[in-house]
Amino acid sequence: MSMNTALSGLTAAQADIAATSNNIANVATIGFRGSRTEFADIYNQSPFSVSRTAVGTGTQVTRVAQDFSQGSIVGTGNRLDLAIEGAGFFALRPTGTTPGAAAETLYSRAGAFGLSAGGVIQNASGQQLLGWPVATSGQVLSEALTTAMPLEIPLSMGTPVATTAVSLAVTLPTDAAMAGSQDAVPPTAAFSVADPTSWAHRTSIPMFDDQGRSVEAEVYLVRMANPSATSEVTAYAAHLVREGAVFAPAGGNTLSFDADGIPVTGSAPLSFAGAEGAISVDLTSSTLDDQPFEVSSAAHDGLTETQLTTLDIDSEGTVWAVYGSEDRVARGKLLLVNFSNPGGMRVMGSAAFAATTESGVPMAGSPGGSGFGLLRSGALEKANVDLTEELVNLITAQRNYQASAKAMETSSSMMQTIMNLRG
């Protein structure tokens, strides 16, 4: 019997060393919860045994308990790094899990998150952070755990609108000698993009297609008339070219200037038609001057999606996004989950746990709410493992193992002595 007792001591010490070694190995693991091995003594008694002379028969491991005390918090500067100051766990869902599948939800204190290519907040293991839907003002629309969804942040905002009107202001030279490569006024050849002798000046203009993408577009200006004894008007013809296609003028395409270099009264935006529809080009802010050709301004009415520029999470878990120079809008609210018995949760690895009947029903709430800690963005909670204490525990467990081995050796010697007596 003494041999079995010593063997149980060896097994218990080995389990203690394994748990301590695991704590030491994970001392740098974010959100790791340390564990300790708990033991109970063993007594085998028959109904007729005398309790005051009963000798124990060893020890056994009753459980490996998790330590859910607060770990130290360190700042990182990354806004998607999150730490919980107080009680609660992040709710996580593996990628591809069916929405509402509460049994597949995991819980963790590890808050190292980032954005996926699709804009979902998730950790390095691909587990998606759960939150509640909110209005753009930040008001929560539902606080039921079953309605929690992965927090998805749109990477852009707005509806693309194709360009239909362009406003272009240029300064055109009064001197015909500054008419670029144009060979004559008017040119001897019909307008052609490929023939520089058929136009005087050209400039790129901003333009979007119906998907909000920038497209290549240019305006070509052809000097058509110089001032003369009978007329003080200087005239230019405009041609619109988009991605190599020449748009046909929908009406007149001539811009005339008086002797003062001001567009002639009554000039209106020029209209052009192409496969993509009609586009107007307003050149009425242009002037004629004794200087080389230059562009003063260019604008258009097309719209593109505004890209995400800033993402922030406040202490109450509301996720705020800023697109371009617009005001910030709320995109979700992170939730926390707690249990009546956190020690009853099942360890799943990657610093995550799963709910069990022993842990109780998961209770969801907002960071900073009753029973839940505050959220700290730009920080991480380190493992709640004291390395010095673990090293001391390791030495103690090693001595316990050596002592049990010595007890087994002694028991073996006693048995050998008995065998020698028989010989």
ABEGO torsion letter per residue (X at the ends): XAAAAAAAAAAAAAAAAAAAAAAAAAAABBGBBBBBBBBBBBBBBBAABBAAABBBAEBBBABBBBBABBBBBBBAGBAABBBBBEBEBBBBBBBGBBBGBAAABBBBABABBBBBAAGBBBBAAGBBBBBBBBBAAGBBABABAAABBBBBBBABBEBBBBBABBBBBBBBBABAAAAEABABOBBABBBBAABAAABABBBBBBBBBAAGBBBBBBBBBBBABBBBAABABBBBBBBBBBGGBBBBBBEBABBBBBAAGBBBBGBBBBBBBBAAEBBBBBAAABBBBBBBBBBABBBBABBBBBBBABBBBBAAGBBBBBBEABBBBBAEBBBBBBBABAAABBBAEGGBBBBBAAAEBBBBBBBGBBGBBBBBBGBBBBBABBAAAAAAAAAAAAAAAAAAAAAAAAAAAAAAAAAAAAX
